[in-house]
Every structure is written in C-alpha cells, then in structure tokens.
Amino acid sequence: MQNHTVNAYLRSHIRTVPDWPAPGVQFRDITPLLQDAKVFRVLIDAFVHRYMDPHMRPDIVAGLDARGFILGAVVAYELNVGFVPIRKKGKLPFTTVEETYELEYGSATVELHTDAVKAGHKVLLIDDLIATGGTMMAGKKLLEKLGATVMEGAAIVDLPELGGSAKLRSAGLPLFTLVDFAGH
C-alpha cells in the first residue's frame, strides 16, 4: 500500500465517539485498529517500516501510558530494540524521575525508571494520539533528564487544532503521525 492508501485505510478504522468524555468532544477511538489482525499489522508495519531505516533506527522505544505501551512494545519487538514504559505517577516500583504537566483542568505527573535509558541513547517516543502535547512533552523532558535524545515523537492520530503538534515541533521534537483529524 502507498502511504496515502495506508493512512486512509487506518483512518477508516478509527471510531469517532461523539460527546465523550464530555459534551462537544469527538473522541477518536483507536481500539478498532487493534481488534482486527490485518488492520493491526498494517498499523504496526507503518511505524516499523519507517524506523527500520538505519538513519531512523532508535536505540530504544519509549511508550506513554497507556496506549503507547501497546504500540511501543510491538514496534520495539519488531525493530529488535528494548522498550521502556513512561507511567503515571506511583506505578513504577524502582527509583524514578518525574515530570508534571498541565491538563485542561489540573495537572498530571508521569515517571520513568532512572535506569530506563542511558546517556546518548536515541529514543523513539510513541503514543496513540497527540492532542495538547502535554504528555509527549513530559515524556521528552523525562528522557532528556537521563541524557537520552528523543529522535522523534510518533502517534497514530494528530489533532492539530488542539495545538499539541505545533507546540512539540516548536520545542524541537520532530513528529510522525499517520492520521490527522480536524476539529476536536
């Protein structure tokens, strides 16, 4: 499949749930991409084919809690590199570094084990969706605190009108997404 065909194919399998979790929100549900074996393979292959090129190959993949774990672990396995989870605060058992970021109402904190990456590692940071960019920015900062370089942020869906992708790019993070949805 050519890229525009792959993107359209994946887009056709993303379910939009109106008014969830709040009135006026159009929630982009990626679970149908995971339920069908063929669709899931096309999704994973779209990432793997990009990152198997030697100049784009990461040393390790970091996935953001929680759907980034699903994508990131499979992509890391296919690339034959390690995987590290960036978790919500209080979920990791070993010594951690943490980063707090702002949400629409309040804040959240994510953590990473202090031995998850080494200084100089090239890291692919992956999640399911980029909305306001807060979670991915926090993940980038955590990895950089440990001396790693986030070579690219990757996600299935970008919601550009929420400003996250622009914010991440202006902070110097290259992004790779497969499907853009206008609106919220």
Steps between C-alpha positions, in 0.01 A plus 500: 500500500619851429511742796181689410322165463635376834396823671147484352472131589598568862276807520203290389554275803511777763165535674372845592298506822302826529466681834754284685640556756319835500233669288640640175806273495547270201704216655726319251495135610794297369388166649348381168852524353614245756206258481546388140823306432547639147436861603730464802778363276461788250517746792813349654667456160447870426718583801749214463573573134584861588732414788681203349697735271849527656490884531158483675568196721463570873709339772186456709126571481317681782122471523268740680240364745288317394428452130859593418593176679305295247654666196846555642554146625406344166705751299803444728464124463483526120806731493686270741562781751397541861181662629452726803166613645435858609233453765256705700640597840514225760500201263873428468671305782863616462669841532338746260525846351173687457352779293176685570300657220181700471167356391188690402387480865790440736826317446645150468839344567681229310804301610785303350747264668838666542670205325253485208731669250865592485659831410529523123220254421289596198140449612179468304216636716161356407136550597162449339398863457633856520245748634646784709846339500541506879560129550750468216683815612526360853634171361758689292616695806529181709712326240721808462548520880672162470720618212314332214406669174141470382553455127129517417155494652256265328125455528215354302281810521574872504230750600678809362232751603579430867852634443704213640688407185596863434614537863711183480658597168581849630675332795721319247330162492450355152164322472366213292125439498283287274157667518397862559150591616378857470294628790489370853 
